[in-house]
Amino acid sequence: MSRRRKRLAFWALAALAVFLAARFAGCSPALLWSRRDHLADILTRLFPPDWGYFSRIWAPLWATVQMSVAGTALGAFFALLTAPLCAGGLGMPVWSRRALRLLVQVLRSFPALILALTATFLFGLGTFAGTAAITVYTFAIMTRLTYEDIETAPLGPYRALTAMGAGRWRAFARAVLPYAAPSYLSNALYMLETNVRHSAILGYVGAGGIGLILNEKISWREYDRVGAILLALLGAVCVIEWVSAALTAVVTGRRPLGKRGRRALALGFGALFCLCAATVAPPDFSRVSPVTVKNMLLGLIRPDWGFFFDTGVGGLGYLLLETVCIALAGTALGAFIALPLALLGTARLVSRPVALVFRLAVMAIRSVPFLVYGLIFIRATGPGAFTGVLTIAVCSVGLLTKRFTEAIDGLDMRPWRALSDMGVGAVLRVRYALLPQLGPALASAVLYRFDVNIREASVLGLVGAGGIGAPLIFAMNQYAWPQAGAIAIGLVGLVWLIDWASARLRKSGR
């Protein structure tokens, strides 16, 4: 079969899979359109916000930033120590590599919210549990990204140093770390951006931060105060993204910085980390029950196999399939919306004022925690998987638009200008000058977002948006650890399967 036919067959199968996923999830554009007034009513009640409520927001907002900075720094630090042990080619013990990779795979299967709920059972309520959850979440993702970067590094200098008698860790620090450092630091900065949004919802399970009052105000339908909270979150996200972009430019060498500047930057971030870590509330072990911890472990060792193999509507297989369908349909819809937004959000294709407006709009979309979208959509479409699809789609728009825009900013624009000079229309220019160059970057971003959405879809059940999340959280809150263990094992297996499929798709696309 020719390459063209293979590509057409792939897209036909992908379209069929998305269609079947949307059918299974009960997607109904007609229902959404018929109840659009409910969405408009909520949005109009968010603004203008209650300006007087801002004085109540700063303390929980600072707690959110505390958890984000401290958790990201700690998770990235532990990842840097662990990644060399996971990487192949460095001569590290095989048993440790396999064991650590398995640990990382298990940990990264769970969203930050589930990790935070687990942490509250171990450390009590408050920001310490939230910080611990962000640390574990960051550790799992950063370890995987870092050991993959290490495996792509040229290892000739490393082997030469070890052959000359240098220890493995010293050879790693001299020969491999300088190569992996820019990517490692860029990933850490990206995780900091992401963790601010994750930390904003940890209060839903008692792990501190602004999520506690956000959940409270949404439940009481005090939407003007919800608007104030979301506006404060937008401000925090804008500041962190601006700082992150500036630091990324320094890390990647696009903005040179002298030795004194780098030292001052390191000292400044070190001081911020120390401030955040020192002011996190200590754990409350008085509420921790050794019996509960023991039962949690026993639930993983002896899960409820009856529930695990139940093929009915309420069984694990059905719930995992629903979670996959929500993630797949939501990711596809988000990508469909994100591409035109990305084209309108780059100054290479439109005027700077227009690009700025669209970038600010996308940044506002990204600043809203995904559970808030779920609570908004559920008032329009009702509980169920369709609400989950809409929520995942809107959340996907934020990240995918950013990734797509970054890809467009790095394109060779000569084909675009040549077609423009020939009088070719904008749609055809996009089709023939941009999409052929963008294809690999778009596919990589969509696959990555789908992987993220599998985990995020697993907690949408908390707001009645379908998937495996509600049974998992209810089982944990009711101390039904055998059922929670069965769901956890199923979720780990599902994420592993998605990882394997994504890796095969990337290889086949090369």
Helices and strands as residue ranges (DSSP letters): H 3-24, H 29-34, H 36-46, G 51-56, H 58-86, H 94-107, H 112-123, H 127-151, H 156-163, H 168-171, I 172-176, H 177-199, G 202-205, H 211-219, H 223-251, H 259-279, G 285-287, H 290-301, H 305-308, H 316-344, H 352-367, H 370-381, H 385-409, H 414-421, H 426-429, I 430-434, H 435-457, G 460-463, H 469-477, H 481-509
